[in-house]
Amino acid sequence: MLDILKKLFFSEGKEKDPVCGMTVDPKTALHAVHEGKQYYFCSENCRSKFEVQPKQSTTQKNSGGCGCC
């Protein structure tokens, strides 16, 4: 179980979803640009939340529980 969690949250060459904190592959993940920076998402739900409130999504602590995963 611990190995699975490590792969999800600490994989090299991956990006972190700013809404839920999940690690995603930038080659296949959904994405959005805000203020010139590219952000990557694990789901449409997380991307939608980000697009509504991008500043809040990038400054809040990622505690999970967003309903995406």
Residue pairs with C-beta under 8 A, 6 or more apart in sequence:
7 23
8 22
8 23
9 21
9 22
9 23
10 23
11 23
13 25
14 23
14 24
14 25
14 26
15 23
15 24
15 25
15 26
15 29
15 39
15 40
16 22
16 23
16 24
16 40
16 62
17 23
17 24
17 29
17 40
17 41
17 42
17 46
17 62
17 68
18 39
18 41
18 50
18 57
18 58
18 62
19 41
19 46
19 47
19 49
19 50
19 57
19 62
19 66
19 68
20 42
20 46
20 62
20 64
20 65
20 66
20 68
20 69
21 62
21 63
21 64
22 42
22 46
22 64
22 68
22 69
24 40
24 41
24 42
26 38
26 40
29 40
29 41
29 42
30 40
30 41
30 42
30 43
30 44
30 46
30 47
31 38
31 39
31 40
31 41
31 47
32 38
32 39
32 41
32 47
32 50
32 51
32 54
33 39
34 50
34 54
34 58
35 54
39 50
39 54
39 58
41 47
41 50
42 68
42 69
43 68
43 69
45 66
45 67
45 68
46 66
46 68
49 57
49 66
50 57
50 58
